[in-house]
Structure formats: structure tokens, C-alpha cells
Amino acid sequence: MEASTLSSPSVLPAPQPYAYERLIPAEPDWRRLPGWRDVTAAQWRDAQWQRAHCVKTPKQLKAVVGPLLQDRFFEDLETDHKNFASMSMLLTPQMLNTMAPDAPAEPAAYTEAFLADPVRRYMLPVASDRDPEWPSHPYAERDSLHEAEMWVVEGLTHRYPTKVLAELVSTCPQYCGHCTRMDLVGGSTPQVEKLKLTLKPADRQDQMIDYLKRTPGVRDVVVSGGDVANVPWPRLESFLMRLLDLESVRDIRLATKALAGLPQHWLQPTVLEGLERVARTAARRSVNLAVHTHVNHVQSVTPLVAEAARAALDAGVRDIRNQGVLMRGVNTTPKALLDLCMVLQGEANILPYYFYMCDMIPNAEHWRVAVWEAQELQHAVMGYLPGYATPRIVCDVPYVGKRWVHQLADYDRELGVSQWTKNYRTGIELDDPDALTRRYPFYDPITTLPESGRRWWRENGHRKE
């Protein structure tokens, strides 16, 4: 009887679907761009220099890149601004520097690399990116999550029973094309006349604190905007200390994409010293203080970003967590998503936390993925990272909130309509007896549907009631 063997030496092992290779972040050399050829390292690390040299117009972009970008790119950009853009143009040098970092210096090749770049695709959209037939879904809305509808005072959204979102400011250091708060955040565009916060900042904060005093069931406050990096530090610290005076508040989360887009802000001594004071107070009162940032591609994780994250942790912040957004052409392959998570977790001490499906705002269909695609991505990333660092992919369903992509109650793949339920009432449904039994729809991009589904949407008008 021949002895059996577990494996044959002549058979090579099958490759893993994802091959891990440690990626060490690097700061792209900003001096490769003609407009920044003489910028020193000290200037680059200076937050005020970064803010003063933000790119807000095509003319300013041209001054930075010089002849590297061909005129056809600027024509594409201008068409987008006139016809599609829901966010005004605002790029920090830090963010712009992570676009096409290895592109050749020959204009035609550089332009092609810049157009294909994943960071460019969501930070600086152009008209040729947009879906030619369905740039917007028929059910797209400016405030797609109805956050303003759930304001209990100006800027304070009470959607979940024990959590609130406090929008302290309506600006950011940089503007993302896919911004879910495009209805309020940033300057107006030809397509979108933005809403405005009307109260003085001090009055808005007073009203928020007063509501929280009267509502002890709220234990978790997300302090956001906009971006808290655009709140003058003394004002932000004062608000955080007032939150910490409330015995009912047990979790405070600071929402800032600037950790990735303007890490120089979070490395300023005055900010770090203030953050340490807040963190010490939070620790003394057993309140969990965390920073939530927003990184969508591995190129954005540079040594400066890692340094800023470590500095915040050293100051006493409990966790730095990433809430990214799934966007086609940016991070919707298993490799792109896992590369990003590996570098966040392993090199920058940033916990991969959530990846949201892109919300149903106007002119976002070219970014959005179908629920089934998100489910496949969730499956693909399982098992490679520690469990606590494996991101959960979620759908933020209007009138519901975050739901793991496998939690849907029903799914019509032909028409791309998923149905969702919830286990709590939002602040506007306290007297609604059907809130917990109703099904709430979410819609896949029409271009992801089979031909029969696409034909249905073409033939049945623009809304399915």
C-alpha cells in the first residue's frame, strides 16, 4: 500500500487573490511641478503656506502645472464646472501633489496620466468623467440623507437615537467632488446655489449645547462640518470642553479630511497642545475621543499624513479612524481597497473603519457602485486584515442611516432597487407608527443594470413611485 502525500512537490501553490506586499508611503516631490520648483521643505510643512497657496481656479492650476497639462484638460474642466460640478474647486497643495506623482513630464503623457489618476478623479472631476446618459439618478437629491430635515437646531442633526452630528462650519480646507453635504458645504457653483448657516458660530454652539443638556439620551457627538480644521482652534476647543462638561456625552468624534488633505494643520504646535488639553480632560472623565478622517486612495497616505496621525495619538486621542467612500475608478477593486487599508493600518496608525457607498447626490452616477458590487468587495477584503481593522462597507440609506451592505431586506437586481429596514426612529418619526415596519428604497446606478432594467428606466419616465 503506497503512502499518501498531502502535496506534490511538482505542483506550485495557487496564488492568493490578493498578494500582500508592504508599501512604504513616500512624499511626492512637489518640485517636479513648475510652479512649486522653488518651494522649500519648511514652506511645504507650514499650514499657512498650504492654505495661502490652495488652487481655486483653472488659472491657478495652470500656474502650478505649467505646460504639463494640455489645454484639452482645462477645456474639460471648464465644461464640468459649467454643467455638472456640485462643489467649487479647492485643492490644497498637499492634495494636488498626490495626483499623478509618477507621471512623465511630456505633456500628452502627463495629461493622460493625470486624467486617469484616482485622486484626481474625485477631487478634480471633469466633464468626460460623468456618465453620458445618466449623470444623475432620477432619485438623486441635493441633501440626499435629509440631514437638514433632521436638524433640531441649526447644524445639529439628530438622526440616530443616541448620536448627533454637529456641523460647526460649512467650509473645508479642500472640496471633494462627491461631497454628501454639497447642499451646504462650500461655495455655490453654476449648478448649485448653496444653503447658508445663518446663526453666528457662538450662538449656534450655544443652541447645540442647550439641546444636548435637555436631551441626556444622546451619548455620542460627531463634531463635523465642513471640516473641524476650518474652525479656529480656540473656538473648537471651547466647544469640545463644553461637551466634556456634559455627563451624558461619552463619545466625541472629530471629523476632518484635513488629516489627509492638510496634515500640516494637525501638526501645528498650538493645535497639538490644545488637542492634548482636550484629550487629558476626556481621559479624566472616561470619554472616548477619536478623530475620523477620509482617505480614499493609497496615494494620499504620505509620511506627513502618518506623522499627523501619530502626533494626534501621542496627544492622547484614543483612535484615528478612516471613513472612506467607494468610488468607481478610485478604489472599487479589491487590490485598491486592500492596498489602502494595509497602508492606513500598517504605516499610518489609522484604523480602516467604514467605506460608504457614494450617496445619491446629483451628477454622481459615474462614481457610484451597485449594492451587489459593494457586497462583492466586502467579500473580497475579508480575511486579509485583522478583524478589528477590516472595514465594513455600508450603504447610508435615506431616512434610515448606515446599513452593512448585506443587511438589505429585498433586492430587485433588474431595476436596481434595494429595500432596507431599520430598528429606530429618527427625530422626525417619533410619532410615526410605521417607521419600524416600512421598507426604505435605495437605487443602483442605472448603467449597472441589465439591458431590460435600463430600458425600463428609459421608458417609464424619471421616477418610479
C-alpha positions as CSV (number, residue, x, y, z in Angstrom):
1,M,0.0,0.0,0.0
2,E,1.5,3.3,-1.1
3,A,1.9,6.1,1.4
4,S,-0.3,9.0,0.7
5,T,1.1,12.5,0.5
6,L,-0.6,15.8,1.3
7,S,1.0,17.7,-1.6
8,S,3.1,17.1,-4.6
9,P,6.4,18.9,-4.9
10,S,5.8,19.3,-8.6
11,V,2.7,21.3,-8.1
12,L,3.2,25.0,-7.5
13,P,0.9,26.6,-4.9
14,A,-2.0,28.6,-6.3
15,P,-1.6,32.4,-6.0
16,Q,-3.7,34.2,-3.5
17,P,-6.4,36.5,-4.9
18,Y,-4.6,39.4,-3.2
19,A,-0.8,39.3,-2.9
20,Y,0.3,41.4,0.1
21,E,3.4,43.5,-0.4
22,R,4.4,46.1,2.1
23,L,4.0,49.6,0.7
24,I,6.1,52.3,2.3
25,P,4.5,55.8,1.9
26,A,6.5,58.4,0.2
27,E,6.0,62.2,-0.1
28,P,5.9,63.0,-3.8
29,D,8.4,65.7,-4.8
30,W,6.4,68.8,-5.2
31,R,9.3,70.4,-7.0
32,R,8.5,68.3,-10.1
33,L,5.7,70.8,-10.7
34,P,6.9,74.0,-12.4
35,G,5.0,76.4,-10.1
36,W,6.5,74.8,-6.9
37,R,10.0,74.3,-8.2
38,D,11.4,76.7,-5.6
39,V,9.2,75.8,-2.6
40,T,11.3,74.7,0.4
41,A,10.6,71.9,2.8
42,A,9.9,74.4,5.5
43,Q,7.3,76.1,3.4
44,W,5.7,72.8,2.5
45,R,5.3,71.9,6.2
46,D,3.8,75.3,7.0
47,A,0.0,75.1,7.3
48,Q,-0.5,78.8,6.5
49,W,1.6,78.4,3.3
50,Q,-0.5,75.5,2.3
51,R,-3.8,77.4,2.9
52,A,-2.4,80.5,1.1
53,H,-1.4,78.5,-2.0
54,C,-4.6,76.5,-2.4
55,V,-5.7,76.0,-6.0
56,K,-9.2,77.5,-6.6
57,T,-9.3,78.3,-10.3
58,P,-8.1,76.7,-13.6
59,K,-5.8,79.7,-13.9
60,Q,-4.1,78.9,-10.6
61,L,-3.9,75.2,-11.5
62,K,-2.2,76.2,-14.8
63,A,0.3,78.3,-12.8
64,V,1.3,75.2,-10.8
65,V,1.5,72.6,-13.5
66,G,2.7,75.0,-16.3
67,P,2.8,73.3,-19.7
68,L,2.4,69.7,-18.2
69,L,-1.3,69.7,-18.7
70,Q,-2.6,70.2,-22.2
71,D,-5.4,72.7,-23.0
72,R,-7.9,69.9,-23.6
73,F,-7.8,69.1,-19.9
74,F,-8.7,72.7,-18.9
75,E,-11.5,72.7,-21.5
76,D,-12.8,69.5,-20.0
77,L,-12.6,71.1,-16.5
78,E,-14.4,74.3,-17.6
79,T,-17.2,72.3,-19.2
80,D,-17.7,70.3,-16.0
81,H,-17.7,73.5,-13.8
82,K,-20.5,75.0,-16.0
83,N,-22.6,71.9,-16.4
84,F,-22.1,69.4,-13.6
85,A,-20.0,70.4,-10.7
86,S,-21.8,70.5,-7.3
87,M,-18.6,71.6,-5.5
88,S,-16.4,74.5,-6.1
89,M,-12.7,73.9,-6.9
90,L,-10.4,74.0,-3.8
91,L,-7.3,71.9,-3.6
92,T,-4.5,72.1,-1.0
93,P,-1.0,71.8,-2.4
94,Q,-0.7,68.6,-0.3
95,M,-3.7,67.0,-2.0
96,L,-2.8,68.2,-5.5
97,N,0.7,66.9,-5.0
98,T,-0.6,63.3,-4.6
99,M,-2.1,63.3,-8.1
100,A,-0.2,61.6,-10.8
101,P,3.0,61.5,-8.7
102,D,5.0,59.4,-11.2
103,A,3.6,60.8,-14.5
104,P,6.1,61.5,-17.2
105,A,6.9,65.2,-17.9
106,E,5.9,65.1,-21.5
107,P,2.6,67.0,-21.8
108,A,0.5,64.4,-23.7
109,A,1.6,61.5,-21.5
110,Y,1.2,63.7,-18.3
111,T,-2.3,64.7,-19.3
112,E,-3.3,61.1,-19.9
113,A,-1.8,60.0,-16.5
114,F,-3.5,63.0,-14.8
115,L,-6.9,62.2,-16.3
116,A,-6.5,58.5,-15.2
117,D,-5.3,59.4,-11.7
118,P,-7.6,58.1,-8.9
119,V,-7.2,61.0,-6.6
120,R,-7.8,63.5,-9.4
121,R,-11.0,61.6,-10.4
122,Y,-12.8,62.5,-7.2
123,M,-11.0,65.7,-6.1
124,L,-11.0,67.4,-9.6
125,P,-13.7,66.0,-11.7
126,V,-14.0,66.8,-15.4
127,A,-17.0,66.6,-17.8
128,S,-15.6,63.5,-19.6
129,D,-15.8,61.6,-16.3
130,R,-19.5,61.9,-16.0
131,D,-22.0,59.3,-17.1
132,P,-23.1,60.4,-20.6
133,E,-26.7,59.1,-20.3
134,W,-27.4,59.2,-16.6
135,P,-25.1,61.8,-14.9
136,S,-27.7,61.9,-12.1
137,H,-30.0,59.2,-10.9
138,P,-33.7,60.2,-11.2
139,Y,-33.9,60.0,-7.4
140,A,-30.8,62.0,-6.7
141,E,-31.2,64.8,-4.1
142,R,-29.1,67.7,-3.0
143,D,-29.4,66.7,0.7
144,S,-29.7,63.0,-0.1
145,L,-29.6,61.9,3.5
146,H,-32.1,64.6,4.6
147,E,-29.7,65.8,7.4
148,A,-31.0,69.4,7.4
149,E,-34.6,68.0,7.6
150,M,-33.5,66.4,10.9
151,W,-31.9,69.5,12.4
152,V,-33.1,70.0,16.0
153,V,-31.2,73.3,16.0
154,E,-29.3,74.8,13.1
155,G,-26.5,72.4,12.2
156,L,-27.3,69.7,14.7
157,T,-28.7,66.6,13.0
158,H,-30.4,64.1,15.4
159,R,-30.9,61.0,13.2
160,Y,-29.9,58.1,15.4
161,P,-31.4,57.7,18.9
162,T,-28.1,58.1,20.9
163,K,-26.0,60.1,18.4
164,V,-25.9,63.6,16.9
165,L,-24.0,65.3,14.1
166,A,-22.8,68.8,15.0
167,E,-21.9,70.9,11.9
168,L,-19.9,73.7,13.2
169,V,-18.8,75.2,9.9
170,S,-19.8,74.9,6.2
171,T,-16.3,75.1,4.8
172,C,-13.3,72.7,4.4
173,P,-9.6,73.2,3.5
174,Q,-10.4,71.3,0.3
175,Y,-13.6,70.2,-1.5
176,C,-14.3,66.7,-2.7
177,G,-16.4,66.3,-5.9
178,H,-18.6,63.7,-4.3
179,C,-19.4,65.6,-1.1
180,T,-22.6,64.3,0.6
181,R,-23.2,67.7,2.1
182,M,-22.9,69.5,-1.3
183,D,-26.2,71.3,-0.5
184,L,-24.5,73.3,2.3
185,V,-20.7,73.0,2.1
186,G,-18.5,75.2,0.0
187,G,-19.2,78.0,-2.4
188,S,-22.0,78.0,-4.9
189,T,-21.5,76.6,-8.4
190,P,-23.4,77.3,-11.6
191,Q,-25.4,74.1,-10.8
192,V,-26.0,74.6,-7.1
193,E,-26.9,77.7,-5.1
194,K,-25.7,76.6,-1.7
195,L,-27.7,77.0,1.5
196,K,-26.1,79.0,4.3
197,L,-25.7,78.7,8.1
198,T,-27.3,81.8,9.4
199,L,-26.5,81.9,13.1
200,K,-23.3,83.3,14.5
201,P,-20.9,80.5,15.4
202,A,-21.2,81.2,19.1
203,D,-25.0,81.3,19.0
204,R,-25.1,78.0,17.0
205,Q,-22.8,76.3,19.6
206,D,-24.9,77.7,22.5
207,Q,-28.0,76.2,20.9
208,M,-26.3,72.8,20.3
209,I,-25.1,72.6,23.9
210,D,-28.5,73.6,25.2
211,Y,-30.2,70.9,23.2
212,L,-27.7,68.3,24.5
213,K,-28.3,69.4,28.1
214,R,-32.0,68.8,27.5
215,T,-31.5,65.5,25.7
216,P,-29.5,63.2,28.0
217,G,-30.2,60.2,25.8
218,V,-27.5,61.5,23.4
219,R,-24.2,60.0,24.3
220,D,-22.2,60.3,21.1
221,V,-21.4,63.6,19.3
222,V,-19.7,63.7,15.9
223,V,-18.2,67.2,15.6
224,S,-18.0,68.0,11.9
225,G,-18.9,70.5,9.2
226,G,-17.5,71.0,6.7
227,D,-14.3,70.2,8.4
228,V,-13.3,71.0,12.0
229,A,-9.9,72.0,10.7
230,N,-11.6,75.2,9.5
231,V,-12.9,76.1,13.0
232,P,-10.4,78.4,14.7
233,W,-8.8,76.2,17.4
234,P,-9.8,78.3,20.4
235,R,-13.5,78.1,19.3
236,L,-13.3,74.4,18.6
237,E,-11.5,73.7,22.0
238,S,-14.1,75.7,23.8
239,F,-16.9,73.7,22.2
240,L,-15.2,70.4,23.0
241,M,-14.7,71.4,26.6
242,R,-18.3,72.3,26.9
243,L,-19.3,68.9,25.5
244,L,-17.0,67.3,28.1
245,D,-18.8,69.1,30.8
246,L,-22.0,67.1,29.9
247,E,-22.2,63.9,31.9
248,S,-24.4,62.3,29.2
249,V,-21.7,62.6,26.5
250,R,-19.5,59.5,26.4
251,D,-18.0,59.6,22.9
252,I,-16.7,62.6,20.8
253,R,-15.5,62.2,17.3
254,L,-13.7,64.9,15.3
255,A,-14.4,64.7,11.6
256,T,-11.6,66.0,9.5
257,K,-10.4,65.1,6.0
258,A,-7.7,67.7,6.6
259,L,-5.7,65.0,8.4
260,A,-5.1,63.7,4.8
261,G,-5.6,66.8,2.8
262,L,-3.8,69.3,5.1
263,P,-1.8,67.3,7.7
264,Q,0.2,70.4,8.3
265,H,-2.8,71.9,10.2
266,W,-2.8,69.0,12.7
267,L,1.0,69.3,13.2
268,Q,0.8,72.9,14.3
269,P,2.1,73.2,17.9
270,T,-0.9,75.3,19.0
271,V,-3.3,72.7,17.7
272,L,-1.4,69.7,19.2
273,E,-1.2,71.5,22.6
274,G,-4.9,72.2,22.5
275,L,-5.7,68.7,21.4
276,E,-3.6,67.4,24.3
277,R,-5.6,69.5,26.8
278,V,-8.9,68.2,25.4
279,A,-7.6,64.6,25.4
280,R,-6.5,64.8,29.0
281,T,-9.9,66.1,30.0
282,A,-11.6,63.4,28.1
283,A,-9.4,60.7,29.7
284,R,-10.1,62.1,33.1
285,R,-13.8,61.9,32.5
286,S,-13.6,58.5,30.7
287,V,-14.9,59.9,27.5
288,N,-13.7,58.3,24.2
289,L,-12.1,61.0,22.0
290,A,-11.4,59.9,18.4
291,V,-10.5,61.5,15.1
292,H,-12.3,60.4,11.9
293,T,-10.7,61.2,8.6
294,H,-11.5,60.5,5.0
295,V,-8.9,58.8,2.8
296,N,-10.0,57.2,-0.5
297,H,-6.7,56.1,-2.1
298,V,-3.3,54.8,-1.0
299,Q,-1.6,57.7,-2.8
300,S,-3.0,60.1,-0.3
301,V,-1.3,58.4,2.6
302,T,2.1,60.2,2.7
303,P,4.7,60.4,5.5
304,L,3.2,63.8,6.6
305,V,-0.2,62.2,6.9
306,A,1.3,59.4,9.1
307,E,3.2,61.9,11.1
308,A,0.0,63.9,11.8
309,A,-1.9,60.8,12.8
310,R,0.9,59.7,15.2
311,A,1.0,63.2,16.7
312,A,-2.7,63.1,17.4
313,L,-2.4,59.7,19.1
314,D,0.6,60.9,21.1
315,A,-1.5,63.9,22.2
316,G,-3.9,61.4,23.8
317,V,-6.6,60.8,21.1
318,R,-7.8,57.3,21.5
319,D,-8.2,56.3,17.9
320,I,-7.8,57.6,14.3
321,R,-10.3,56.0,12.1
322,N,-10.9,56.2,8.3
323,Q,-14.3,56.7,6.7
324,G,-13.7,56.4,3.0
325,V,-16.2,56.4,0.1
326,L,-16.4,53.7,-2.6
327,M,-16.0,55.4,-6.0
328,R,-15.6,53.7,-9.3
329,G,-12.2,54.5,-10.8
330,V,-10.8,55.3,-7.4
331,N,-10.9,52.3,-5.0
332,T,-13.5,49.7,-6.2
333,T,-11.1,46.9,-6.9
334,P,-10.1,44.5,-4.1
335,K,-6.4,45.5,-4.7
336,A,-7.0,49.2,-4.5
337,L,-9.1,48.8,-1.3
338,L,-6.8,46.4,0.4
339,D,-3.6,48.4,-0.5
340,L,-5.2,51.5,1.1
341,C,-6.3,49.6,4.2
342,M,-2.9,47.9,4.6
343,V,-1.1,51.3,4.4
344,L,-3.6,53.1,6.7
345,Q,-3.3,50.3,9.3
346,G,0.3,49.4,9.0
347,E,2.1,52.6,8.2
348,A,-0.1,55.4,9.4
349,N,-1.8,54.1,12.6
350,I,-5.2,54.9,11.0
351,L,-7.9,52.3,11.5
352,P,-9.8,51.3,8.4
353,Y,-13.4,51.7,9.7
354,Y,-16.1,52.3,7.1
355,F,-16.3,52.6,3.4
356,Y,-19.6,54.2,2.4
357,M,-21.3,53.6,-0.9
358,C,-21.3,57.0,-2.6
359,D,-24.5,58.9,-1.8
360,M,-27.2,59.7,-4.4
361,I,-26.3,63.3,-4.9
362,P,-26.7,65.0,-8.4
363,N,-24.1,64.1,-11.1
364,A,-22.5,61.3,-9.1
365,E,-23.6,58.3,-11.1
366,H,-20.1,57.8,-12.6
367,W,-18.7,57.3,-9.1
368,R,-21.5,55.1,-7.6
369,V,-21.5,51.3,-7.5
370,A,-24.4,48.9,-7.2
371,V,-25.2,47.2,-3.9
372,W,-24.1,43.8,-5.4
373,E,-20.8,45.3,-6.4
374,A,-20.3,46.6,-2.8
375,Q,-21.2,43.1,-1.5
376,E,-18.6,41.5,-3.7
377,L,-16.0,44.0,-2.5
378,Q,-16.9,43.3,1.1
379,H,-16.4,39.6,0.5
380,A,-13.1,40.2,-1.3
381,V,-11.4,42.1,1.5
382,M,-12.3,39.7,4.3
383,G,-9.5,37.6,5.9
384,Y,-6.5,39.8,4.9
385,L,-6.6,42.3,7.7
386,P,-7.1,41.8,11.5
387,G,-10.8,41.6,12.2
388,Y,-10.8,44.9,14.1
389,A,-9.1,46.6,11.1
390,T,-11.3,45.1,8.4
391,P,-13.5,47.9,7.1
392,R,-17.3,47.5,7.0
393,I,-18.8,48.6,3.7
394,V,-22.1,50.4,4.3
395,C,-25.0,51.9,2.5
396,D,-26.2,55.1,4.0
397,V,-29.9,54.7,3.2
398,P,-32.1,57.9,3.2
399,Y,-34.2,58.1,6.3
400,V,-32.5,55.0,7.7
401,G,-28.8,55.5,8.2
402,K,-25.8,53.3,7.9
403,R,-26.5,49.7,7.0
404,W,-24.0,47.0,6.2
405,V,-24.4,46.1,2.5
406,H,-25.6,42.6,3.4
407,Q,-28.4,43.8,5.6
408,L,-30.9,44.6,2.8
409,A,-34.4,43.1,3.2
410,D,-35.1,42.7,-0.6
411,Y,-33.4,43.4,-3.8
412,D,-34.7,43.8,-7.4
413,R,-31.5,43.4,-9.4
414,E,-33.2,44.1,-12.7
415,L,-34.4,47.6,-11.7
416,G,-31.6,48.1,-9.2
417,V,-33.9,48.8,-6.2
418,S,-32.9,47.5,-2.8
419,Q,-35.2,47.7,0.2
420,W,-34.0,48.3,3.8
421,T,-35.5,48.3,7.2
422,K,-34.4,49.9,10.5
423,N,-34.7,49.4,14.2
424,Y,-35.1,53.0,15.5
425,R,-36.9,56.2,14.7
426,T,-35.2,59.3,13.5
427,G,-36.0,62.6,15.2
428,I,-38.7,63.4,12.6
429,E,-40.5,60.0,13.0
430,L,-41.2,59.8,16.8
431,D,-44.9,59.8,16.1
432,D,-44.8,57.6,13.0
433,P,-46.3,54.2,13.9
434,D,-45.0,52.6,10.6
435,A,-41.3,53.8,10.8
436,L,-40.0,50.4,12.0
437,T,-42.0,48.3,9.6
438,R,-41.7,50.4,6.5
439,R,-39.2,49.5,3.8
440,Y,-36.9,52.2,2.5
441,P,-35.5,52.1,-1.1
442,F,-32.0,52.7,-2.4
443,Y,-31.2,52.7,-6.1
444,D,-28.3,51.3,-8.0
445,P,-26.7,53.3,-10.8
446,I,-28.8,52.6,-13.9
447,T,-25.7,51.8,-16.0
448,T,-25.0,48.8,-13.8
449,L,-28.4,47.3,-14.6
450,P,-29.1,44.6,-17.3
451,E,-30.5,46.0,-20.5
452,S,-34.1,45.2,-19.5
453,G,-33.6,47.4,-16.4
454,R,-32.0,50.2,-18.3
455,R,-34.9,50.1,-20.8
456,W,-37.4,50.2,-18.0
457,W,-36.0,53.4,-16.7
458,R,-35.8,55.0,-20.1
459,E,-39.4,54.1,-20.9
460,N,-41.1,54.8,-17.6
461,G,-40.0,58.4,-17.1
462,H,-37.6,59.6,-14.5
463,R,-39.2,58.4,-11.3
464,K,-40.6,55.1,-10.1
465,E,-43.2,55.8,-7.4
